[in-house]
Amino acid sequence: MSPRVFLSIEKAISAACGMTGLFGYVGATLSGVGLAYITASFGWMAMYGVCAVSSILCLILVLMTYKKEKGHS
């Protein structure tokens, strides 16, 4: 491979890491603000309900991804 290919791979990896960090910080900020609003407006049970529903949704999405990955092995 030419040096140009290695340089583009390094740039792609750097960009992916940077975007992961950016979305992680933005997501953490928005989730803190969102959960604070839900807790203040609807109470603690609503906050726990939102966390439970989002956890179940994430589990479903991970299982869908796992099933597709396992099929390509």
Number of C-alpha atoms within 10 A of each C-alpha: 5 6 8 9 10 11 11 11 12 12 12 12 12 12 12 12 11 12 12 11 12 12 11 12 12 11 12 12 11 12 12 12 12 13 17 15 13 17 15 12 11 11 12 14 11 15 19 14 11 14 13 12 12 12 12 12 12 12 12 12 12 12 12 11 12 11 11 11 10 8 8 6 5
